[in-house]
Amino acid sequence: MIPRETAEIIIKSRKQFPVITLTGPRQSGKTTLLRSIYKDIPYVSLEDIDIRNAAINDPRGFLNNFPRGAVLDEVQRTPELFSYLQGIVDENKEIHFALSGSENFLLLENISQSLAGRAAILKLLPFSMTELQNEGLIPDSYEQLIFKGMYPGIYDRDIEPKIFYPSYISTYIERDVRQIKNIENLNRFSNFLQLCAGRAGQIVNLNSLATDAGISPNTAKSWLSILEASYIIFFLQPYYKNYNKRIIKSPKLYFYDTGLACSLLGINAADQVKTYHSKGALFENLIITELIKSRLHQGVNPRFYFWQNKTKQEIDLIIDKPEGPVAVEIKSGMTMNDSYFTNLKYWQKITDEKSEHLNVIYGGDTDLKTSKGNYISWSSSHMHNI
């Protein structure tokens, strides 16, 4: 098992909270991680229909089987348990439950209402670059990494991306989507998912997306929510602070894994990434997801945004920190180029930001500090310190 950064946070949180919740995409390694940590309490999968029926029909009786607690996997299948868990952990300070699921609990009312203040909510995404680097598994080029993605099955079981992702997508659409919402035409939803992949790194235009998918804007909005809740996509919201008269107000769309996006785009080899017309968007997606993982896997919710004004001047990533916003441009080019700082210089002009807070993450191998700002390699550990 490849060590996960989140393990330390789970072990620490267990001592502080009666309930740990671990969410993330299907097959991101949640079950493997929890079973490796919680060897002293039972593991229960609520995917099992008999176990699930027992939990639904008699929640209190079901939970009484676990006097010291348990790991309850795919717990979003049994929302009936949440309110009973509240009573149990309030009455018995020695009991502990670990809950996992492939839906975002923050988007489920059950956990926010029933377990508020009692549960540590953590997220586990596919492997991070740091986790792969620690095991000597990082590919030689970012094109290979974009294509391969970072789902554990590809590395733990040596499954080829062209086999793993179509199976993953099929299982996701046929099982998870049906559980979240009753969608009659799954072929249309599949087409919608492919259209989203073609818009990775772009500002969301609901009307355009709906027209291309042959659905209403409201349906498109609903389907985007499904993809977000099941950790297929996420959004970067525009940065508003002090610039509300100048900026665009729609979010940008990204995928939690570039390998999944490549599969949906019909990219079947790393060499095809090199010539893909939107390679820059895929590289941007890779870097932003990696920076998100560096926060989430430490139990920190990232405060990430993008900025764009009405004349299309844009900063790819704004990291909102207590000491002030940090601006990051993301460029797939492998050679340092002063033009990469053009928008950062404009940002500096309107914010009076210092040059040392201006960063370009690029496709080359060398880190360099300049009078304009910082060049940071895509493979550099310094990237995570931004």
Secondary structure, DSSP 8 states (H G I E B T S, - for coil): ----THHHHHHHHHTT-SEEEEE-STTSSHHHHHHHH--SS-EEETTSHHHHHHHHH-HHHHHTT-TTEEEEETGGG-TTHHHHHHHHHHH-TT-EEEEEESS-GGG-HHHHHHSTTTEEEEE--S--HHHHHHTT---SSHHHHHHH---HHHHHS---HHHHHHHHHHHIIIIIIHHHS--S-HHHHHHHHHHHHTTTTSB--HHHHHHHHTS-HHHHHHHHHHHHHTTSEEEEEE--TT-TTTB--S-EEEES-HHHHHHHTT--SHHHHHH-TTHHHHHHHHHHHHHHHHHHTTT----EEEEEBTT--EEEEEEEETTEEEEEEEE--SS--GGGGHHHHHHHHHH---GGGEEEEESSS--EE-SS-EEEETT-GGGGG-
